[in-house]
Amino acid sequence: MTTPPARRRPWASLWGRVALGAVGGLVLAAVLFAAVGVSLIRGQATTQAKDELERQAQAVAGIVSERAVTALETGQQFSTREPIGNLEELAGPGTRLYYVGLALSPGAADPFGGLPETVARDLDPEAIVRDGSQVFGFTPTGARTPTYGAAAPVLVNGRYLGSIVLTRPQAEVGAAWGSVIVPVLLAVFAGLVVAVGLVLWITRRATRPLRDLEQAARRVAEGDLQAEVAEGGTEELDAVARSFNAMVQQLARRDRMAREFLMRVTHDLRTPLTAIRGHALALSDGVVPDDAVPRSLGAIASEASRLEVLVTDLLDLARMDADRFRVHLARTPAADPVRAAGDALSSAAEAEGVHLATDIADLPDIVTDAGRVQQAIGNLIDNAIRWTPDGGTVMVSAQERPGGGVVVEVSDTGPGIEPHRREAVFEPFTSEEAPGGQVGSGLGLAIARSLARALGGDLTAGEAPGGGARFTMLLPAEAPEGGDREPPPTADGDSHEASPVRMG
């Protein structure tokens, strides 16, 4: 029973982490945008408030200057108290108006008009006349926030008499831009909500193929080799989906071949075992005539040999799957294992009505495992005999390779191998019914290629000149290091067992 996967916290998943990172980035960006925006708005509002205060100061100074000129021309008495008091109301709430300069009002004793002396002394009449105004700021005694001020000149016939000063606390300026902050923050919040929603939707949709892949992988782990992952995500995820589907198809193919192989092996094991058991029971019951005993014993030996060959192939395959193999390296004439393989199967070819021919040139000595070479070539010849029709020919040829080593070719006059299947025939458990109805175990060619590569060579399939199949095995002049050299004989004349060599 498969244990269901534990529920993970949202932030532990890829989707959760991507979404969390994106949302965190959006929130940080929104906060920075709001902070910068509020700062800019505040700065712009302050600048506008100062400009407005400056314009008001110039306007009031102009009115006072006109009244002073009119009073001088008409001979009337001019006082700054009442006119300034009226103009102060026109400047806006929170605004204070001061006159700093010559005493124009009768009885006026304060040359600063109530403005703090330290502030009034910082006014520069020349700069005020030259520039038309002067903007400044100060913090009144006991206050926590600054006050902004603007001074404009009072001129009578071009003569500087004093300055009109308007002041406005920062709180009044903040009241103007404070009303803009709320709409700005609401807009930032609304944009953030929309952006977060889009991020969650996009990340959820982007990671959905990974969830599908996880579910499909779980189904495969439970034995469902029909699971597939649909494409439709990003290019990278689609590539992963295609690779996963190809892997599942390959697993299903190998599973099917393994089942077919087990069925064939079961049959191949049961047939000789049944024969051996039958002959053994007949001998033990004494029902076999004396003159037939040798034949029964020969049948038992023959069937036991078949079992030994099959078990040996299975063991070799198991070693190859474990990526370890035993080779016994020794210098040997390259022609010897080739001839030995042909001689061993000549009777089998004759029994099938197949002509087995050899064309072996003078070959040099090579450092290799002669027994493994004979085994590989024997597998090729056996495969060629099975696929060659009655009356056909199997040709075994061997030539020296330019640069060292030998090349052995085994060709037949059978139906040949289609180009797209010339690599598939070397996969374990791959076997089809031959023209004569025989079905092999699907191990011979796979073992032959693995042997060739273990000895530093290779085995490929192609087309024979007559249209049949041709297998070409390349062997180097000296097998790669890693296998044991021929060990010295022991006292009883036997050689030590060769140690395992890592297959490349």
ChimeraX attribute file (.defattr): number of C-alpha atoms within 10 A of each C-alpha:
attribute: neighborCount
match mode: 1-to-1
recipient: residues
	/A:1	4
	/A:2	7
	/A:3	5
	/A:4	7
	/A:5	7
	/A:6	6
	/A:7	6
	/A:8	8
	/A:9	8
	/A:10	12
	/A:11	13
	/A:12	9
	/A:13	12
	/A:14	15
	/A:15	21
	/A:16	17
	/A:17	14
	/A:18	17
	/A:19	22
	/A:20	17
	/A:21	13
	/A:22	17
	/A:23	20
	/A:24	13
	/A:25	13
	/A:26	18
	/A:27	18
	/A:28	12
	/A:29	13
	/A:30	17
	/A:31	16
	/A:32	12
	/A:33	14
	/A:34	19
	/A:35	13
	/A:36	12
	/A:37	16
	/A:38	19
	/A:39	13
	/A:40	12
	/A:41	17
	/A:42	19
	/A:43	13
	/A:44	13
	/A:45	19
	/A:46	18
	/A:47	13
	/A:48	14
	/A:49	20
	/A:50	21
	/A:51	14
	/A:52	14
	/A:53	24
	/A:54	24
	/A:55	17
	/A:56	22
	/A:57	29
	/A:58	24
	/A:59	16
	/A:60	26
	/A:61	26
	/A:62	17
	/A:63	16
	/A:64	25
	/A:65	23
	/A:66	15
	/A:67	17
	/A:68	22
	/A:69	16
	/A:70	14
	/A:71	14
	/A:72	12
	/A:73	9
	/A:74	8
	/A:75	9
	/A:76	10
	/A:77	11
	/A:78	18
	/A:79	18
	/A:80	18
	/A:81	15
	/A:82	11
	/A:83	14
	/A:84	19
	/A:85	13
	/A:86	11
	/A:87	18
	/A:88	18
	/A:89	13
	/A:90	12
	/A:91	20
	/A:92	13
	/A:93	10
	/A:94	14
	/A:95	17
	/A:96	18
	/A:97	24
	/A:98	22
	/A:99	29
	/A:100	23
	/A:101	19
	/A:102	15
	/A:103	18
	/A:104	17
	/A:105	13
	/A:106	11
	/A:107	8
	/A:108	13
	/A:109	10
	/A:110	14
	/A:111	16
	/A:112	21
	/A:113	20
	/A:114	12
	/A:115	19
	/A:116	12
	/A:117	13
	/A:118	10
	/A:119	15
	/A:120	20
	/A:121	12
	/A:122	9
	/A:123	18
	/A:124	14
	/A:125	21
	/A:126	11
	/A:127	12
	/A:128	20
	/A:129	19
	/A:130	11
	/A:131	11
	/A:132	16
	/A:133	22
	/A:134	22
	/A:135	19
	/A:136	15
	/A:137	16
	/A:138	16
	/A:139	14
	/A:140	13
	/A:141	7
	/A:142	6
	/A:143	10
	/A:144	9
	/A:145	12
	/A:146	14
	/A:147	18
	/A:148	21
	/A:149	23
	/A:150	27
	/A:151	32
	/A:152	28
	/A:153	32
	/A:154	27
	/A:155	19
	/A:156	17
	/A:157	9
	/A:158	9
	/A:159	10
	/A:160	17
	/A:161	18
	/A:162	25
	/A:163	32
	/A:164	26
	/A:165	30
	/A:166	27
	/A:167	25
	/A:168	23
	/A:169	20
	/A:170	18
	/A:171	13
	/A:172	16
	/A:173	20
	/A:174	14
	/A:175	11
	/A:176	14
	/A:177	18
	/A:178	16
	/A:179	10
	/A:180	14
	/A:181	16
	/A:182	12
	/A:183	11
	/A:184	15
	/A:185	18
	/A:186	12
	/A:187	13
	/A:188	17
	/A:189	16
	/A:190	11
	/A:191	14
	/A:192	18
	/A:193	15
	/A:194	10
	/A:195	16
	/A:196	19
	/A:197	13
	/A:198	13
	/A:199	18
	/A:200	18
	/A:201	12
	/A:202	14
	/A:203	17
	/A:204	17
	/A:205	13
	/A:206	15
	/A:207	19
	/A:208	16
	/A:209	21
	/A:210	18
	/A:211	14
	/A:212	15
	/A:213	21
	/A:214	13
	/A:215	15
	/A:216	21
	/A:217	19
	/A:218	16
	/A:219	15
	/A:220	17
	/A:221	11
	/A:222	11
	/A:223	11
	/A:224	14
	/A:225	20
	/A:226	13
	/A:227	18
	/A:228	22
	/A:229	21
	/A:230	13
	/A:231	14
	/A:232	12
	/A:233	16
	/A:234	12
	/A:235	10
	/A:236	9
	/A:237	18
	/A:238	16
	/A:239	13
	/A:240	17
	/A:241	22
	/A:242	16
	/A:243	13
	/A:244	18
	/A:245	20
	/A:246	13
	/A:247	14
	/A:248	20
	/A:249	16
	/A:250	13
	/A:251	15
	/A:252	17
	/A:253	13
	/A:254	16
	/A:255	14
	/A:256	13
	/A:257	18
	/A:258	16
	/A:259	13
	/A:260	17
	/A:261	20
	/A:262	14
	/A:263	13
	/A:264	17
	/A:265	18
	/A:266	11
	/A:267	12
	/A:268	16
	/A:269	16
	/A:270	13
	/A:271	15
	/A:272	19
	/A:273	17
	/A:274	12
	/A:275	17
	/A:276	20
	/A:277	13
	/A:278	14
	/A:279	21
	/A:280	16
	/A:281	13
	/A:282	15
	/A:283	17
	/A:284	10
	/A:285	9
	/A:286	11
	/A:287	12
	/A:288	17
	/A:289	11
	/A:290	10
	/A:291	8
	/A:292	12
	/A:293	16
	/A:294	12
	/A:295	13
	/A:296	20
	/A:297	15
	/A:298	13
	/A:299	16
	/A:300	20
	/A:301	13
	/A:302	15
	/A:303	19
	/A:304	16
	/A:305	13
	/A:306	17
	/A:307	18
	/A:308	12
	/A:309	12
	/A:310	17
	/A:311	14
	/A:312	12
	/A:313	16
	/A:314	16
	/A:315	12
	/A:316	19
	/A:317	19
	/A:318	13
	/A:319	15
	/A:320	19
	/A:321	10
	/A:322	11
	/A:323	14
	/A:324	16
	/A:325	21
	/A:326	22
	/A:327	25
	/A:328	22
	/A:329	25
	/A:330	19
	/A:331	16
	/A:332	15
	/A:333	16
	/A:334	27
	/A:335	21
	/A:336	16
	/A:337	21
	/A:338	23
	/A:339	18
	/A:340	18
	/A:341	22
	/A:342	21
	/A:343	14
	/A:344	13
	/A:345	17
	/A:346	18
	/A:347	13
	/A:348	15
	/A:349	23
	/A:350	14
	/A:351	11
	/A:352	16
	/A:353	16
	/A:354	23
	/A:355	18
	/A:356	22
	/A:357	14
	/A:358	16
	/A:359	13
	/A:360	17
	/A:361	11
	/A:362	12
	/A:363	17
	/A:364	16
	/A:365	18
	/A:366	22
	/A:367	22
	/A:368	27
	/A:369	25
	/A:370	23
	/A:371	16
	/A:372	20
	/A:373	23
	/A:374	20
	/A:375	20
	/A:376	26
	/A:377	31
	/A:378	23
	/A:379	21
	/A:380	25
	/A:381	28
	/A:382	21
	/A:383	18
	/A:384	27
	/A:385	29
	/A:386	23
	/A:387	24
	/A:388	27
	/A:389	19
	/A:390	18
	/A:391	11
	/A:392	17
	/A:393	21
	/A:394	25
	/A:395	19
	/A:396	24
	/A:397	19
	/A:398	23
	/A:399	18
	/A:400	19
	/A:401	16
	/A:402	8
	/A:403	8
	/A:404	14
	/A:405	21
	/A:406	22
	/A:407	21
	/A:408	22
	/A:409	23
	/A:410	24
	/A:411	28
	/A:412	31
	/A:413	23
	/A:414	24
	/A:415	16
	/A:416	21
	/A:417	18
	/A:418	12
	/A:419	11
	/A:420	8
	/A:421	10
	/A:422	16
	/A:423	13
	/A:424	13
	/A:425	20
	/A:426	22
	/A:427	17
	/A:428	19
	/A:429	24
	/A:430	20
	/A:431	21
	/A:432	13
	/A:433	11
	/A:434	17
	/A:435	14
	/A:436	12
	/A:437	10
	/A:438	12
	/A:439	13
	/A:440	20
	/A:441	21
	/A:442	23
	/A:443	22
	/A:444	27
	/A:445	26
	/A:446	21
	/A:447	23
	/A:448	24
	/A:449	22
	/A:450	23
	/A:451	26
	/A:452	21
	/A:453	19
	/A:454	26
	/A:455	29
	/A:456	19
	/A:457	21
	/A:458	18
	/A:459	22
	/A:460	16
	/A:461	24
	/A:462	18
	/A:463	18
	/A:464	19
	/A:465	11
	/A:466	13
	/A:467	15
	/A:468	20
	/A:469	24
	/A:470	26
	/A:471	22
	/A:472	19
	/A:473	24
	/A:474	21
	/A:475	26
	/A:476	20
	/A:477	21
	/A:478	18
	/A:479	23
	/A:480	17
	/A:481	12
	/A:482	16
	/A:483	23
	/A:484	17
	/A:485	17
	/A:486	17
	/A:487	14
	/A:488	10
	/A:489	10
	/A:490	9
	/A:491	7
	/A:492	6
	/A:493	8
	/A:494	10
	/A:495	12
	/A:496	12
	/A:497	12
	/A:498	16
	/A:499	13
	/A:500	15
	/A:501	19
	/A:502	15
	/A:503	19
	/A:504	11
